[in-house]
């Protein structure tokens, strides 16, 4: 993941093994970061909602897709 801050807000991209996915609806409030990422799965576009909490140099996320059929969590660490 890579985020960029500017005067007009945030932009971001999720790097995956097969492609880069632009992030939408990026919101940072205090220590909470939320955004959406749309991925194609079996010929259908699925929106995944990411809810993250910042703690030091790490972000812990929970992720759920738009129809509720997929839920997972993970933690990312700042690149040195």
C-alpha positions in Angstrom: 0.0 0.0 0.0 1.1 3.5 -0.7 -0.6 6.7 0.4 0.1 10.3 -0.7 -1.2 13.4 1.1 -1.8 16.7 -0.6 -3.7 19.9 0.0 -6.7 18.3 -1.8 -6.7 15.1 0.4 -5.3 11.6 0.1 -4.7 9.3 -2.8 -3.6 5.7 -2.5 -2.9 2.4 -4.3 -2.9 -1.2 -3.1 -0.1 -3.2 -4.8 -1.0 -6.8 -5.4 0.8 -9.6 -7.2 -1.3 -9.2 -10.4 -2.0 -5.4 -10.5 -2.2 -2.1 -8.7 -5.7 -1.2 -7.4 -6.5 2.5 -6.8 -8.1 3.3 -3.5 -11.3 5.3 -3.1 -13.1 7.2 -0.3 -9.9 7.5 1.7 -10.6 9.1 5.1 -8.2 9.7 8.0 -9.7 10.7 11.3 -7.3 10.7 14.3 -5.8 7.2 14.3 -8.4 5.7 12.1 -8.0 5.2 8.3 -10.8 3.9 6.0 -10.9 3.4 2.3 -12.5 1.2 -0.4 -10.8 -0.9 -3.1 -12.6 -2.5 -6.0 -11.3 -5.8 -7.2 -12.5 -8.1 -10.0 -13.3 -11.6 -8.8 -14.7 -14.2 -11.1 -15.8 -11.6 -13.6 -17.6 -9.4 -11.0 -16.4 -6.2 -9.4 -16.3 -6.5 -5.6 -15.9 -3.5 -3.3 -13.8 -4.2 -0.2 -14.1 -1.8 2.7 -10.9 -1.4 4.8 -11.0 -0.1 8.4 -7.6 0.6 9.9 -6.2 1.8 13.2 -2.7 3.3 13.5 -0.5 2.2 16.3 3.1 3.5 16.2 4.6 2.4 12.8 1.8 -0.2 12.1 -1.7 -0.1 10.7 -4.1 -2.9 11.7 -7.0 -3.5 9.2 -10.2 -5.4 9.1 -11.7 -5.9 5.6 -15.1 -6.8 4.5 -16.5 -7.0 1.0 -19.7 -5.3 -0.1 -21.9 -8.4 0.1 -20.5 -9.6 3.5 -19.3 -12.9 2.1 -15.6 -12.2 2.9 -14.0 -10.9 6.1 -10.3 -10.9 7.1 -7.7 -8.8 9.0 -4.1 -8.0 8.6 -1.4 -5.6 9.8 1.0 -3.5 7.7 4.2 -1.9 8.8 5.8 1.3 7.6 8.5 0.7 5.0 12.0 1.8 6.2 
